[in-house]
Every structure is written in C-alpha cells, then in structure tokens.
Amino acid sequence: MENYEGIANFIRDELRLRGFPIAVKYLKGRDDFPEKTRQPSIDLKKRITICQAVTMARIYGWTVGLTKEDLICVPAMIAFGFSDSKNPADNLAGLLCDIDLAKNPETAQKELSSMSVSDSEPSRAILLAPLAKGIMEPDVIVIYGNPAQVMRMVQSLVYSKGSRITGNFGGKIECTEYLLSPYLDQKPKIAIPGNGDRIFSMTQDDEMALSFPNSFLSDLYDGLKKAGRSIGARYPVTFYQNFQPKFPPQHMKLGKELNLF
C-alpha cells in the first residue's frame, strides 16, 4: 500500500483542512471490519445515517463500520442497495414526491435517472476511516473543504490528468454522489452535501466535498506540490497587495492640511 499516513497528512496540512481525508471501503460483511472498528448498533446502541459515519471518521478520527443494522436513513439505504427493493428508482421517486422534493412522479423519475443508485448491493458493509490510519486500500477517498480548498484540489487533479472534474447536484441523497458515484464510475466527483448532511452530520454551510477513486490519490498529491507553483497558487489564496489604496476626498484633504502628502 502507499504511504497513506504521509500523503494524508501532507494534504491536510497543505490545504489546512478542518477534518481528516477519509478512506471508504466496500466490504462483504462485518467479519471484514478491522480490529477496533466502531459499529453504531453495537458501540453506540443506535442506528445512524451514512453521513453521520462520515463525520465520525473525518472529525472524530474514528474507524466506523456500517451494515444494514447500523443504518436508519431510508433513501440512502435504498440507493446503496441495502434494501429488498426490486426497483430502487421507483421507491425513491415516490418518496421524493411524498416529501415535496419533486414536483410530480415524472420529474422525480427524470432526476432519479441521473442519480447514482445501485441496482444491486456494492457490498454488505461500508468501512470509513481517516486515510492517514492506512488500515485499508480505499475504494473511494473523500475530502471535505470550503470552495477554495476544493478549487485547489481540482486544480491539482486537472494538472495531472487533463480532465475537468464533474458534479451532479440535486440537494438531496448527496451521499451517493461523494461515496457511491466515484466507486461506480471510477471518476472524481464534486458534491454539494444535501439536507441530511447538514441536519444530521453537522456539515457546515461553507463545506463541500471532493471524492475520487484511490487510483487518483497520487495525482492529487503530485498536483498539490506542482500545480500553479510558479505563480504562487496555494491555499489560503494569497491576496494581491501591490497597489496603492484610494481614500475618500475628506481623508486626502486632511492629510494635505497636516502635511502628510
């Protein structure tokens, strides 16, 4: 495996991230969880949302394992393939109409056709942990940041790959866009976390996410070191200061009277 600890720490320091870059692994079942994995239904005696587990990993630094028994978010469980649904898109479309997040069944179906929804289980379990722990070969890596931090990561990936990064925004069930979509499509994605993230997992107003398959990690690492360095591109973005401010006439008049200019 790569030097995940060194790379993750470099990314966090270089971008001054609030939380940890996290690794995500899809597994066959709870028997594949590593030692000291926290499983909410067992360790917390509660069911939680997938986005809560993301927060536990990226803010607390926990290793969190999720199975069907640990989850309570119905739309996410359907989208990730944990339910017995024969037609996940139909079930989700009906739910969107019921909660007034779709105008009618037709618009709901249209939106669902462009969302990442698993027709079959990608796994029986999901493992999330800080990337720096290096306890797994990730399927997906997720990094939360503000728009300027995400911009810098996008610059870095485009520097190495030459392909612009896409996003798919709907303001709901967005965990599929930063956890499931990169796994299914094997491409980096930008996501704007939705209601669930912001209500249940305390995602802040200024936070968004960039996620990508593990195969892109070295490109991000290399790009952060090289992209735009000749012009001083970095985070925080350096403000331009080589100019003379212009003050209101009243300031300038008083300055001349006092022989300041």
N, C-alpha and C positions, 0 to 999 in steps of 0.2 A: 504494500500500500504506500501511497505518497506520504510525505511528511505533513499530515493534516494539521497537527498542532502548530507547526511553524507557519504554514500558509494561512491558517485561520487567524492566528494572532497578528500576522502581517496585515491582512485585510481589515481586521478590526481596528488596529492602530492607525493604518493609513487613512481610513475613512472616518475615524473617530466615532464608530458605531455605538449606539446605546446598548444594544444587545449582542448576543453571540450569533455568528453564522451557524445555521443548523443543518445537520445531515438527516436525511429521511431515507428509510429502507422499508420496502415492502417484503413481508415475510410470510411463510406458510402458516404460522401459528405461534401461540405464546411460548411454546417449547423452544423457539429460536431466539427468545429475548436473552440478552446477556445478563450476567450477574449484576445485581443492584439496580435493575430496571424498576421504575415505579409504575405500577399498573393501577389506574384510578379506582377501579371497582374493588380492588383488594387493599391498596395502601391508603386510599382516601375514603373508602366506603361510599363512593359517589360515581355516578355517570357524568361525563363531561362532553364538551364539544371538541372536535378536532382542533379548532383554532385555539382553545384553551391549552391543549397539549403543546401547541406551537409556542405559546407564551411561556409555559413552564420550561421549555427547552431553551428558548432564546433569552429569557430574562432571569429565570432562576438558575439555569445551568443544569437542569435535571435531564436524566435519561428516562423517557416516557414510552411505555408500550401500550398500544391500543388494540383491543379486539372488539367484536360486536358488543360484548357485555360491558365494555367501558364507555360506550357512546350513547348520547341521548339526542343528538341533532338529526332529526328525521331526514331533511333534504340531503345533508351530507352523506348520511349512511346509504341512502338510495343511490346517490351519484357515484359513490365509491364502490358500489356493488356489494354492500353488506346485507342488503335486504333480500327477500324472496320474490321481489317484483319480477314479473315476466316482461314488463315494458316500463323501464325506469323513466323514460322521457314522458310518457303519458301521465304517470303518477306525479312527476314534478310539475308538469304543465297544469294539472288540476290544482295542485297546491298553490302555485303562483296566482291562479285566478281566485282561489278561496281567500288569500290574504291580501288581495288587491295590489299585487305587484305585476300583474299583467292585465291588459285591457279586456281581453277575451281569449277563449281557447286557441284561436288561430294565431294571435300574436305570441301567446305562450309557447305554442309548438314551434313557431318560427325561431324564437330565441333559443329554445332547447336544442334545436338542430345545429346551432353554432357553439354550444357549450360542450365542455369535456365531461362526458358521462360514460361510465364504464358499463358495457353490456354484460360483462362478467367480472367476477372478482379479480382485481390485480393481485390480491393476496388474501390471507385470512387475518393479517395483523399488520400494523404500521408501527415502526420504531422511529422515534425522534430523539436527537441528542445534539449537544453542541459539537460542531465539526472538529473542534480542537481536541476533543477526547479521543478521536481516532479509533473508535471501537467498532467501526463498520466501514465497508466500502459502500458509499452512499449511492442510492438510485437518483436522488434529487438533492440539491443544495439550495437552501432558501436564505436570503439575506434581506432583512427589513432595514429601511433607511428613509430619510427625508428625500424629496425630489432631487436635491443637488447631489446627495450621496449616490442615489440610483443613477443619475446622469453620468457620474464619474465611472460607475461600473459598466454602464452601457458603452461609454467611450472606449473602455478597456477591451470589452469583448469584440466590438466592431473593429478596433485596431488590429486584433489578431485574426479575426475571421472574415472581415469584409462584408458581413451580412447584417443588416439593420435588425433590431430587436422588435418583436411584435407584442401586442397585448390584445386582450379580449374582455371588454368591460361591460358589466351589466348591473353592478352594485349589489349582487346577491349570490350566495353559494360560491363565493370567490375562492374558497379554499381549494376548489377543483382547479382553478387557474394557476395557483402557485405550487400546488402539491401534485395534482394528477396530470395536468396538461403536459408539463415538461417530461414526465415519465412516459406518457403515451406517444407524444410527438417527437421526443428526443431533441427538443429545441429550447433555447432560453425564452423566458416569458416575463413580461412586466405585468404586475397585478395591482389593482387598487382594492385593498381589503374592503369587504362589504359590511352590512349591518351586524352580522354575527360577530365578526372580529372586533368591532368597535363597542358592541354591547357586552359581550361575554368575555372577551380576552383582552380588553383594555387597550386595544390598538389605538394609538393617538391620532389626532386629526392630521398631523403632518407626515404620517408614516404610510409608505407603500412598500411593495416587495418586488425583488428580482429573484427569479429562481431558474435553475438550469440543471441539466444532467451532469453527473460527476465528470464526464469527459471534457467539459468546458472549464473546469477549475484552473488548470494550468494556464489557459488562455487569459482568464481574469487576472491571475497572479502576475503573469508576464506583462499584460496590458497596463495594470496599475503602476508598474515600475517604469514603463516606457512611453505610454501614450501621452502626447502633448507636453512632454518634459521640456522641450526646447523653448516653449512659450510659458512655462511655469504653471501648466494645468495641474491642479491638485484640489484636495478638499481639506479645510474650507476654501472656497473660491476666493482668490486674492483680489481685494478691491483695488481699482486703479486710483492712485493718489497723485500722479504727476500733473496737477492742474492748479490754477490759482482761483480760489472761490470768488464769487461776486456777491457783495453785500448790498443791502438797500441803500439808497442815497443818503438817508439820515446817518448811517454809520460812517460813510465816507466823508460827509461834511464835517462831522465831529472830529474825525481823525485828522483832517487837514487843519482844522482850527487848533488842534493840540500838537500840530507838527509831527504827526506820526507817519505821514507820507511825504 
